[in-house]
C-alpha cells in the first residue's frame, strides 16, 4: 500500500501542501520520496515540470522499495498496489513494484521509425498482464508519455484534478481539499497523456491534458464483466437444487483458498510493535458469513505461531440507544452489545474458537461513542471525497474505526465483560469479505430481481453489481482505511475467483428457486453457506445478511428521526473539528 501523487505543470515546480504530504504519509508510513523532471519542448520556448511523490507501506519483499521507483533510462513508476500475478505467474513473495518497472523498461530499444508505437504496445501489454489491486503512475522517458489508471475492479483509489487555467493536472491517491474539481478515475482502462504536445488557446499554447483511454481487453462483447471474463447468462432448462454434491462448492473452496494464500503468506512482521503476540493479519469481522469463512480459511494458511485479530465495531446511535434502554438489563449489557454485528460477532468468535482451538484468536470489540464519531467526522468527510452521500458516510464511519483497530480484547471468554483490557491490533493487513454479495447474490435486491423476473432478471442485476463495484465502493473504502497505514485485501475479488464466479451458472451460486433447504435455509449466497457448513461453521452458515451500516448502527447516525435518505448529501451539522 502506498500514497501516490503527481503534478504536471507549465508554471514551475511547487511543493505539495503539508496537509497532503501528511495524508499521503498516513497511507505509507515507511518511506516518503519525491522525484522531479523537466521536459522542454522541441523549440525550447517553454518547459513542462513533473513532480512525483510516493509514500510506502512496505509489505512485499525483504526490503523497503523506496519510491518513486526510477529506471536507468529516466522513467518513473509510482506504484500503489499488489500485483499477485504477472502473466499468470505468482510473484507474491517478491517486491512487485521493482519487478514491474524492470519489465516496463527492457534493455532493448525498438527501431527509431516505430519507437513510439512499439514502446506503447510493450507498456500496455505489461500492464494488461497484471492481476491484483493497484493504482499507478508511470512516466516513460523515452516517449514522453504518462500512463495512469486503476486495476480492472478499481480496488485502489486514484483521483484527478485539472486546474481551471489549463496549465496543470494533478493525480493523487487522495484529495487534499474537498474541492469539486477532484474526480475519481474510472477503472475502465489504462489512460495516457502525451507530454510532447501542446494545444493552442486564446491565451496561447497550453498543456495538452487530453487523455487517451486504452481498453484492458482490446475487444469484448456484452457479457464481458470488468474486463475479466464473460458472465454466464445460461438459463436453467429444468429445476435445479444447489447442494453439497455439486462440484461448484469444491471449486469455490479451491479458488478461495488460492486467493487467501496469496494474501496472507509472507507478510513481514510489523515494525515497532509492542505486542507480545505475533499478529500480522486482522479480519474486518461482523460475524457474518463472508468474513467468518475468510477467517476460517485463513487459519489453514497462516503459521500456527501467529495470531489472528477479529475486529468488530459497534456505535452509539442516539436513536437506537433510547430503544435499548427500554430492554431488560439481561438482554443488553450496554448500548454497544445491543448492536446486531456485536451479537453475531461474538457467536462467530465462539464458533471459530471451537472449530480451530489451537489458533490464538483475539476478538477486538471497537466501541465508538457518538461524541467520538462526530469528532472525527470532518476528517472522514475529507477522506471520502469525492463521494459525499449520507450512505457513504455511514459505511465510512464503520470502516474508519475498524481499520484503526483500537478496542477491548477478548481471547478466552466470548461474553461481555465489564472492564476488558484495551489493545491496538499490530496487523497491517486487513482482510475484507467485500465482493461476496455481488458475486453470489447476497443482497435483498437480488432476491427481488428473481421474484420479479426469474433468473434472467437476476443475471442482469448481478452483472450490474460486479461491473460497478469499483465506482460504488472500492476507491472510497481504500481512501478511508489506508489512512491508518493498513492495507485492505479482498480475497473474494481475486481475478481467478471472479472469473470462476461469473462463469458459473447462476443457479449454482444462489438458489432463490428453492427457498428452503434441509441443510442451509437462506437461498442468498447458498454456495458460500454450503461451504461454511462443510468447514464446520453451521451457525455462520445460517446467518442472515446485514449491511455494515445497520449491523454496526452507523446508519443515519445524526438523524433524530431516521428519515434522512442515504443518497442525500452529507450534512455538516454536529461536526466537531478534531
C-alpha positions as CSV (number, residue, x, y, z in Angstrom):
1,X,0.0,0.0,0.0
2,X,1.3,3.4,-0.9
3,X,0.2,7.0,-1.4
4,X,1.0,8.3,-4.9
5,X,0.8,11.8,-6.3
6,X,1.9,13.7,-9.4
7,X,1.7,17.2,-10.7
8,X,2.3,18.1,-14.4
9,X,2.6,21.8,-14.8
10,X,3.9,24.5,-17.2
11,X,4.1,27.2,-14.4
12,X,7.0,25.8,-12.4
13,X,7.7,23.4,-9.6
14,X,5.6,23.8,-6.5
15,X,5.8,21.6,-3.4
16,X,2.7,19.8,-2.2
17,X,1.0,21.1,0.8
18,X,1.9,19.9,4.3
19,X,-1.6,18.5,4.8
20,X,-1.4,16.5,1.6
21,X,2.0,15.2,2.5
22,X,0.7,14.1,5.8
23,X,-2.3,12.4,4.3
24,X,0.0,10.5,1.8
25,X,2.4,9.6,4.7
26,X,-0.5,8.2,6.7
27,X,-1.1,5.7,3.8
28,X,2.6,4.9,3.6
29,X,4.5,5.5,6.9
30,X,7.7,3.6,6.0
31,X,9.1,6.0,3.4
32,X,8.3,9.3,1.6
33,X,10.1,10.3,-1.6
34,X,9.9,12.8,-4.4
35,X,11.3,12.9,-8.0
36,X,11.4,16.0,-10.3
37,X,11.7,16.1,-14.0
38,X,11.7,18.9,-16.5
39,X,10.6,18.3,-20.1
40,X,11.5,21.1,-22.6
41,X,9.5,21.4,-25.8
42,X,11.4,20.9,-29.0
43,X,11.6,24.6,-29.8
44,X,12.8,25.3,-26.2
45,X,10.4,28.2,-25.5
46,X,8.7,26.5,-22.5
47,X,9.1,23.6,-20.1
48,X,6.8,21.1,-18.5
49,X,7.6,20.4,-14.9
50,X,6.8,17.0,-13.4
51,X,6.8,16.3,-9.7
52,X,6.2,12.7,-8.4
53,X,5.6,11.9,-4.8
54,X,5.3,8.4,-3.2
55,X,4.9,7.1,0.3
56,X,5.4,3.4,1.1
57,X,3.8,0.9,3.4
58,X,6.4,-2.0,2.9
59,X,4.6,-5.4,2.7
60,X,6.5,-7.1,-0.2
61,X,10.0,-8.5,-0.4
62,X,12.8,-8.4,2.0
63,X,13.5,-4.6,2.0
64,X,11.7,-1.3,1.7
65,X,11.5,-0.4,-2.0
66,X,11.8,3.3,-1.9
67,X,9.5,5.2,-4.2
68,X,9.2,6.8,-6.7
69,X,11.0,4.0,-8.5
70,X,13.4,5.1,-11.2
71,X,14.9,3.2,-14.1
72,X,18.4,3.8,-15.6
73,X,16.6,5.3,-18.7
74,X,15.0,8.0,-16.6
75,X,11.5,6.5,-16.4
76,X,9.5,6.8,-13.2
77,X,6.9,4.5,-11.5
78,X,4.7,5.4,-8.6
79,X,3.1,2.1,-7.6
80,X,0.2,1.6,-5.2
81,X,-0.9,-1.9,-5.0
82,X,-0.2,-5.6,-5.1
83,X,0.5,-7.5,-8.3
84,X,-0.1,-11.1,-7.2
85,X,0.4,-12.5,-10.7
86,X,2.2,-11.3,-13.9
87,X,1.0,-13.2,-17.0
88,X,-0.4,-15.8,-14.7
89,X,2.8,-16.4,-12.7
90,X,2.7,-15.7,-9.0
91,X,5.2,-13.2,-7.6
92,X,3.7,-13.0,-4.1
93,X,7.0,-13.3,-2.2
94,X,8.8,-10.6,-4.2
95,X,8.6,-6.8,-4.5
96,X,6.1,-6.3,-7.3
97,X,6.9,-2.6,-8.0
98,X,10.5,-3.3,-8.7
99,X,9.6,-6.3,-11.0
100,X,7.0,-4.2,-12.9
101,X,9.4,-1.3,-13.5
102,X,12.1,-3.7,-14.8
103,X,9.5,-5.3,-17.2
104,X,8.3,-1.8,-18.4
105,X,11.9,-0.8,-19.1
106,X,13.7,-3.7,-21.0
107,X,17.2,-3.1,-22.2
108,X,16.4,-3.4,-25.9
109,X,15.2,-0.3,-27.7
110,X,12.8,-0.6,-30.7
111,X,13.9,0.7,-34.1
112,X,13.6,4.5,-34.4
113,X,10.9,4.5,-37.0
114,X,8.5,2.5,-34.8
115,X,9.7,3.6,-31.4
116,X,6.7,5.3,-30.0
117,X,4.2,2.7,-31.3
118,X,6.4,-0.2,-30.2
119,X,7.1,1.3,-26.7
120,X,3.4,2.0,-26.1
121,X,2.4,-1.5,-27.2
122,X,5.0,-3.0,-24.9
123,X,3.9,-0.9,-21.9
124,X,0.2,-1.7,-22.4
125,X,1.0,-5.4,-22.8
126,X,2.8,-5.5,-19.4
127,X,0.1,-3.6,-17.6
128,X,-2.6,-5.9,-19.0
129,X,-0.7,-8.9,-17.7
130,X,-1.1,-7.8,-14.0
131,X,-3.5,-9.4,-11.6
132,X,-4.2,-7.7,-8.3
133,X,-5.4,-4.5,-6.8
134,X,-3.4,-1.4,-7.9
135,X,-3.3,2.2,-9.0
136,X,-0.2,3.5,-10.7
137,X,1.5,6.5,-12.4
138,X,4.2,5.6,-14.9
139,X,6.2,8.2,-16.9
140,X,8.1,6.8,-19.8
141,X,11.1,8.9,-20.5
142,X,11.7,7.5,-24.0
143,X,8.4,8.6,-25.5
144,X,7.5,11.4,-23.1
145,X,4.2,9.9,-22.0
146,X,2.5,9.5,-18.7
147,X,0.4,6.4,-18.1
148,X,-2.0,6.0,-15.2
149,X,-5.0,4.1,-14.0
150,X,-6.7,1.7,-11.6
151,X,-7.0,-2.1,-11.9
152,X,-10.0,-3.7,-13.6
153,X,-12.1,-3.7,-10.5
154,X,-10.9,-0.4,-9.1
155,X,-9.6,-1.7,-5.7
156,X,-7.3,1.2,-5.2
157,X,-8.1,4.9,-5.2
158,X,-6.8,7.4,-7.9
159,X,-8.2,10.9,-8.3
160,X,-7.6,13.5,-11.0
161,X,-7.8,17.3,-10.7
162,X,-7.2,19.7,-13.6
163,X,-6.6,23.4,-12.9
164,X,-9.1,26.0,-14.2
165,X,-6.4,27.8,-16.3
166,X,-5.4,24.5,-18.0
167,X,-1.8,24.9,-17.0
168,X,-1.6,21.8,-14.7
169,X,-3.1,18.5,-14.0
170,X,-2.8,16.6,-10.7
171,X,-3.2,12.9,-9.9
172,X,-3.4,11.6,-6.3
173,X,-4.5,8.7,-4.1
174,X,-6.4,11.2,-2.1
175,X,-7.6,14.8,-2.2
176,X,-6.0,17.5,-0.1
177,X,-9.1,19.8,-0.1
178,X,-12.6,18.6,-0.8
179,X,-12.9,20.7,-3.9
180,X,-15.3,19.8,-6.6
181,X,-12.5,19.6,-9.2
182,X,-11.3,16.2,-7.8
183,X,-12.8,13.3,-9.7
184,X,-12.3,9.5,-9.4
185,X,-10.6,7.9,-12.3
186,X,-12.8,5.2,-13.7
187,X,-11.4,1.6,-13.6
188,X,-12.2,1.1,-17.3
189,X,-8.8,1.1,-18.9
190,X,-5.3,2.4,-18.9
191,X,-5.0,6.2,-19.5
192,X,-2.2,8.0,-21.2
193,X,-1.1,11.6,-21.6
194,X,1.2,12.8,-24.3
195,X,3.6,15.4,-22.8
196,X,5.3,16.2,-26.1
197,X,2.4,18.2,-27.5
198,X,0.6,21.5,-26.7
199,X,-2.8,22.9,-27.7
200,X,-3.5,26.4,-28.9
201,X,-5.9,28.5,-26.9
202,X,-6.9,32.2,-26.9
203,X,-4.3,32.7,-24.1
204,X,-1.6,31.0,-26.2
205,X,-0.1,27.5,-26.2
206,X,-1.2,25.4,-23.2
207,X,-0.5,21.9,-21.7
208,X,-2.4,19.3,-23.7
209,X,-4.4,17.5,-20.9
210,X,-6.5,15.4,-23.3
211,X,-6.1,11.7,-22.3
212,X,-6.3,8.6,-24.3
213,X,-8.0,5.5,-22.9
214,X,-6.7,2.1,-23.8
215,X,-9.0,-0.8,-23.0
216,X,-7.9,-3.6,-20.7
217,X,-9.3,-6.0,-23.2
218,X,-8.9,-4.8,-26.8
219,X,-12.3,-6.2,-27.8
220,X,-15.1,-7.6,-25.8
221,X,-18.8,-8.5,-26.0
222,X,-21.8,-7.5,-24.0
223,X,-21.3,-10.3,-21.5
224,X,-17.7,-9.2,-20.6
225,X,-17.6,-8.1,-16.9
226,X,-14.9,-5.7,-15.7
227,X,-12.5,-7.0,-18.5
228,X,-12.0,-10.2,-16.5
229,X,-14.3,-12.7,-18.1
230,X,-17.7,-13.4,-19.7
231,X,-20.8,-13.6,-17.5
232,X,-22.6,-16.9,-17.8
233,X,-26.1,-16.0,-18.9
234,X,-27.3,-19.5,-19.4
235,X,-30.9,-20.1,-18.1
236,X,-31.9,-23.4,-16.5
237,X,-34.0,-25.8,-18.6
238,X,-35.2,-27.7,-15.6
239,X,-35.4,-27.4,-11.9
240,X,-32.0,-27.4,-10.1
241,X,-31.2,-27.6,-6.5
242,X,-27.9,-26.4,-5.1
243,X,-26.4,-28.9,-2.6
244,X,-23.2,-30.2,-1.2
245,X,-22.6,-32.7,-4.1
246,X,-22.2,-30.1,-6.8
247,X,-18.6,-29.5,-8.0
248,X,-19.2,-25.8,-7.7
249,X,-18.9,-25.9,-3.9
250,X,-15.5,-27.6,-4.1
251,X,-14.4,-25.2,-6.9
252,X,-15.3,-22.2,-4.7
253,X,-13.2,-23.6,-1.9
254,X,-10.3,-24.2,-4.2
255,X,-10.2,-20.7,-5.7
256,X,-10.9,-19.0,-2.4
257,X,-8.0,-20.9,-0.8
258,X,-5.7,-19.9,-3.7
259,X,-6.7,-16.3,-3.3
260,X,-6.3,-16.3,0.5
261,X,-2.8,-18.0,0.3
262,X,-1.6,-15.1,-1.8
263,X,-2.9,-12.6,0.6
264,X,-1.8,-14.0,4.0
265,X,1.6,-15.6,3.4
266,X,5.0,-13.9,3.5
267,X,3.7,-10.8,5.3
268,X,6.6,-9.2,7.2
269,X,6.3,-8.7,10.9
270,X,5.0,-5.2,11.8
271,X,7.8,-2.8,12.9
272,X,7.9,-1.3,16.4
273,X,5.2,-3.5,17.7
274,X,4.8,-3.5,21.5
275,X,2.6,-6.7,21.4
276,X,3.9,-9.9,22.8
277,X,1.8,-11.8,20.3
278,X,2.8,-12.1,16.6
279,X,-0.3,-10.8,14.7
280,X,0.1,-9.8,11.1
281,X,-3.4,-10.3,9.7
282,X,-6.7,-9.0,11.1
283,X,-10.2,-9.6,9.7
284,X,-12.9,-6.9,9.4
285,X,-15.3,-9.0,11.4
286,X,-19.0,-8.6,11.7
287,X,-19.6,-12.2,12.4
288,X,-21.4,-12.6,9.1
289,X,-21.0,-15.3,6.5
290,X,-18.3,-13.8,4.3
291,X,-15.8,-12.6,6.9
292,X,-16.1,-15.7,9.1
293,X,-15.4,-18.1,6.1
294,X,-12.4,-15.9,5.4
295,X,-11.2,-16.2,8.9
296,X,-11.7,-20.0,9.0
297,X,-9.8,-20.5,5.7
298,X,-7.0,-18.0,6.7
299,X,-6.4,-20.2,9.7
300,X,-5.4,-23.0,7.3
301,X,-2.5,-21.0,5.8
302,X,-1.3,-18.5,8.5
303,X,1.5,-20.1,10.5
304,X,0.3,-21.5,13.8
305,X,2.6,-19.3,15.9
306,X,0.8,-16.2,14.6
307,X,-2.4,-14.9,16.0
308,X,-5.4,-13.6,14.1
309,X,-7.4,-10.5,15.2
310,X,-11.1,-10.2,14.6
311,X,-12.1,-6.5,14.6
312,X,-15.7,-5.9,15.4
313,X,-17.2,-2.3,15.5
314,X,-20.3,-1.1,17.3
315,X,-21.5,2.5,17.6
316,X,-23.6,4.5,20.0
317,X,-26.5,5.7,17.9
318,X,-28.7,8.1,19.9
319,X,-31.9,6.9,18.3
320,X,-31.1,3.2,19.0
321,X,-29.8,3.9,22.4
322,X,-33.1,5.2,23.6
323,X,-34.7,2.0,22.4
324,X,-32.1,-0.1,24.1
325,X,-32.8,1.5,27.5
326,X,-36.3,0.0,27.4
327,X,-35.0,-3.6,27.2
328,X,-34.4,-5.7,30.3
329,X,-30.8,-5.5,31.5
330,X,-30.3,-9.2,30.9
331,X,-30.8,-8.6,27.2
332,X,-28.2,-5.9,26.8
333,X,-25.1,-5.2,28.8
334,X,-24.7,-1.8,27.2
335,X,-25.6,0.1,24.0
336,X,-22.6,-1.4,22.1
337,X,-23.5,-5.0,23.0
338,X,-27.0,-4.4,21.6
339,X,-25.6,-3.8,18.1
340,X,-26.5,-6.6,15.7
341,X,-23.0,-7.1,14.5
342,X,-21.7,-7.4,18.1
343,X,-24.1,-10.2,18.8
344,X,-23.2,-12.1,15.6
345,X,-19.5,-11.3,16.1
346,X,-19.4,-12.9,19.5
347,X,-21.3,-16.0,18.2
348,X,-18.9,-16.4,15.2
349,X,-15.9,-15.9,17.5
350,X,-17.1,-18.7,19.7
351,X,-17.6,-20.9,16.6
352,X,-14.1,-20.2,15.3
353,X,-12.6,-21.0,18.7
354,X,-14.5,-24.3,18.7
355,X,-13.6,-25.1,15.1
356,X,-9.9,-24.1,15.4
357,X,-9.0,-24.5,19.1
358,X,-5.2,-24.3,18.5
359,X,-5.3,-20.9,17.0
360,X,-4.7,-17.7,19.0
361,X,-7.9,-15.8,18.1
362,X,-8.4,-12.3,19.6
363,X,-11.8,-10.6,19.3
364,X,-11.3,-6.8,19.4
365,X,-14.5,-5.0,20.4
366,X,-14.3,-1.5,19.0
367,X,-16.9,0.7,20.8
368,X,-17.4,4.2,19.3
369,X,-19.4,6.8,21.2
370,X,-21.5,9.4,19.3
371,X,-19.2,12.1,20.5
372,X,-16.0,10.3,19.3
373,X,-17.6,9.6,15.9
374,X,-18.5,13.3,15.5
375,X,-15.0,14.4,16.5
376,X,-13.6,12.5,13.5
377,X,-16.3,13.4,11.0
378,X,-14.6,16.2,9.3
379,X,-11.5,14.0,8.7
380,X,-13.7,11.2,7.3
381,X,-15.6,13.6,5.0
382,X,-12.2,14.7,3.6
383,X,-11.0,11.1,3.1
384,X,-14.3,10.2,1.4
385,X,-14.1,12.9,-1.3
386,X,-15.4,12.9,-4.0
387,X,-18.0,10.6,-2.5
388,X,-20.4,12.7,-0.5
389,X,-23.6,11.0,0.5
390,X,-25.0,10.0,3.9
391,X,-24.7,6.3,3.0
392,X,-21.1,6.8,2.1
393,X,-20.5,8.4,5.5
394,X,-22.4,5.7,7.3
395,X,-20.2,3.0,5.8
396,X,-17.0,5.1,6.1
397,X,-17.5,5.6,9.8
398,X,-17.6,1.8,10.4
399,X,-14.6,1.1,8.2
400,X,-12.5,4.1,9.6
401,X,-12.7,3.0,13.2
402,X,-12.4,-0.7,12.3
403,X,-9.2,0.0,10.4
404,X,-7.8,2.0,13.4
405,X,-8.1,-1.3,15.3
406,X,-8.3,0.1,18.9
407,X,-10.7,-1.8,21.2
408,X,-11.4,-4.2,24.0
409,X,-9.6,-7.5,23.9
410,X,-11.3,-10.9,24.3
411,X,-9.3,-14.1,23.9
412,X,-10.7,-16.8,26.2
413,X,-14.2,-15.6,27.0
414,X,-16.8,-14.9,24.4
415,X,-19.3,-12.9,26.6
416,X,-19.2,-9.2,27.5
417,X,-17.0,-8.3,30.5
418,X,-17.2,-5.0,32.5
419,X,-13.5,-4.0,32.2
420,X,-11.6,-5.9,29.5
421,X,-8.1,-4.8,28.5
422,X,-7.7,-2.3,25.7
423,X,-5.5,-3.2,22.7
424,X,-4.4,-1.9,19.3
425,X,-4.0,-4.5,16.6
426,X,-0.5,-4.5,15.2
427,X,-1.7,-6.1,12.0
428,X,-1.1,-4.0,8.9
429,X,-3.0,-6.3,6.6
430,X,-6.8,-6.4,6.9
431,X,-9.0,-9.0,5.1
432,X,-12.4,-7.9,3.9
433,X,-15.3,-10.1,2.7
434,X,-16.4,-7.4,0.2
435,X,-17.4,-8.8,-3.1
436,X,-19.1,-12.0,-2.0
437,X,-22.6,-10.4,-2.1
438,X,-22.1,-9.1,-5.7
439,X,-20.7,-12.4,-6.9
440,X,-23.1,-14.8,-5.3
441,X,-26.3,-12.9,-4.9
442,X,-26.3,-11.7,-1.3
443,X,-28.4,-8.5,-1.5
444,X,-32.1,-8.2,-0.9
445,X,-32.4,-6.6,-4.4
446,X,-31.1,-9.9,-5.9
447,X,-34.0,-11.8,-4.4
448,X,-36.4,-9.1,-5.5
449,X,-35.0,-9.3,-9.0
450,X,-35.6,-13.1,-9.1
451,X,-39.2,-12.7,-7.8
452,X,-39.9,-10.0,-10.5
453,X,-38.2,-11.7,-13.5
454,X,-36.7,-15.0,-12.6
455,X,-33.1,-16.0,-13.3
456,X,-32.9,-13.7,-16.4
457,X,-33.6,-10.6,-14.2
458,X,-31.3,-11.9,-11.5
459,X,-28.5,-12.3,-14.1
460,X,-28.9,-8.7,-15.2
461,X,-28.7,-7.5,-11.6
462,X,-25.6,-9.5,-10.8
463,X,-23.8,-8.3,-13.9
464,X,-24.6,-4.7,-13.0
465,X,-23.4,-5.1,-9.4
466,X,-20.0,-6.6,-10.1
467,X,-19.4,-4.2,-13.0
468,X,-19.8,-1.1,-10.9
469,X,-18.2,-2.3,-7.6
470,X,-15.1,-0.1,-8.1
471,X,-17.2,3.0,-8.8
472,X,-19.5,2.5,-5.8
473,X,-17.3,1.1,-3.1
474,X,-13.6,0.3,-3.5
475,X,-11.9,3.6,-4.2
476,X,-13.9,5.1,-1.3
477,X,-13.0,2.2,1.1
478,X,-9.3,2.4,0.1
479,X,-9.1,6.1,1.0
480,X,-10.8,5.5,4.3
481,X,-8.9,2.5,5.6
482,X,-5.4,3.2,4.2
483,X,-5.4,6.4,6.3
484,X,-4.3,4.2,9.3
485,X,-1.3,2.7,7.4
486,X,-3.2,-0.5,6.8
487,X,-3.7,-2.4,3.5
488,X,-7.1,-4.0,2.9
489,X,-7.1,-7.2,0.9
490,X,-10.2,-8.6,-0.8
491,X,-9.9,-12.4,-1.3
492,X,-13.3,-12.6,-3.0
493,X,-12.2,-10.2,-5.7
494,X,-9.2,-12.1,-6.9
495,X,-9.3,-12.2,-10.7
496,X,-9.3,-16.0,-10.8
497,X,-12.1,-16.3,-8.3
498,X,-14.1,-13.6,-10.0
499,X,-13.6,-15.4,-13.3
500,X,-14.9,-18.7,-11.8
501,X,-17.9,-16.9,-10.1
502,X,-19.1,-15.0,-13.2
503,X,-18.5,-18.1,-15.4
504,X,-20.7,-20.3,-13.2
505,X,-24.4,-20.8,-13.9
506,X,-26.5,-18.5,-11.7
507,X,-28.3,-21.4,-10.0
508,X,-25.0,-22.8,-8.8
509,X,-24.4,-19.6,-6.8
510,X,-27.7,-18.7,-5.2
511,X,-30.9,-20.8,-5.1
512,X,-33.9,-18.5,-4.9
513,X,-35.9,-21.1,-6.8
514,X,-35.7,-23.4,-3.7
515,X,-36.4,-21.1,-0.8
516,X,-35.9,-23.8,1.8
517,X,-33.2,-26.4,2.1
518,X,-32.7,-29.1,4.8
519,X,-29.1,-28.0,5.5
520,X,-29.0,-24.3,4.8
521,X,-32.1,-22.2,5.0
522,X,-31.2,-18.9,3.3
523,X,-31.1,-19.1,-0.6
524,X,-28.9,-16.0,-0.9
525,X,-25.2,-16.9,-1.4
526,X,-26.2,-20.5,-0.9
527,X,-22.9,-21.8,-2.4
528,X,-21.0,-19.9,0.3
529,X,-23.3,-21.2,3.0
530,X,-22.8,-24.8,1.9
531,X,-19.0,-24.2,2.1
532,X,-19.4,-22.7,5.6
533,X,-21.3,-25.8,6.7
534,X,-18.6,-28.0,5.2
535,X,-15.9,-26.1,7.1
536,X,-17.6,-26.7,10.4
537,X,-19.4,-23.4,10.8
538,X,-23.1,-24.4,11.0
539,X,-24.2,-21.3,12.9
540,X,-22.4,-18.9,10.5
541,X,-23.9,-20.8,7.5
542,X,-27.4,-19.8,8.6
543,X,-26.6,-16.2,9.5
544,X,-28.7,-13.6,7.7
545,X,-27.1,-10.9,5.5
546,X,-26.9,-7.4,7.2
547,X,-25.5,-4.3,5.8
548,X,-22.5,-2.9,7.7
549,X,-24.2,0.5,8.5
550,X,-27.1,-1.3,10.1
551,X,-25.1,-4.0,11.8
552,X,-22.8,-1.5,13.4
553,X,-25.5,1.2,13.8
554,X,-23.8,3.9,11.9
555,X,-26.8,4.4,9.6
556,X,-28.2,7.9,9.9
557,X,-26.2,8.5,13.0
558,X,-27.0,12.2,13.2
559,X,-30.7,11.9,12.2
560,X,-33.1,12.2,15.1
561,X,-36.0,10.8,13.1
562,X,-34.1,8.3,10.8
563,X,-35.9,9.7,7.8
564,X,-32.9,11.2,6.0
565,X,-32.3,9.4,2.8
566,X,-28.9,7.6,2.2
567,X,-28.5,9.3,-1.1
568,X,-28.7,12.8,0.4
569,X,-25.6,14.9,0.5
570,X,-23.6,14.8,3.8
571,X,-24.8,17.3,6.3
572,X,-22.2,19.3,8.3
573,X,-24.4,19.5,11.4
574,X,-22.8,18.3,14.6
575,X,-19.4,18.3,13.1
576,X,-16.6,18.9,15.6
577,X,-13.1,19.6,14.3
578,X,-10.6,17.0,15.6
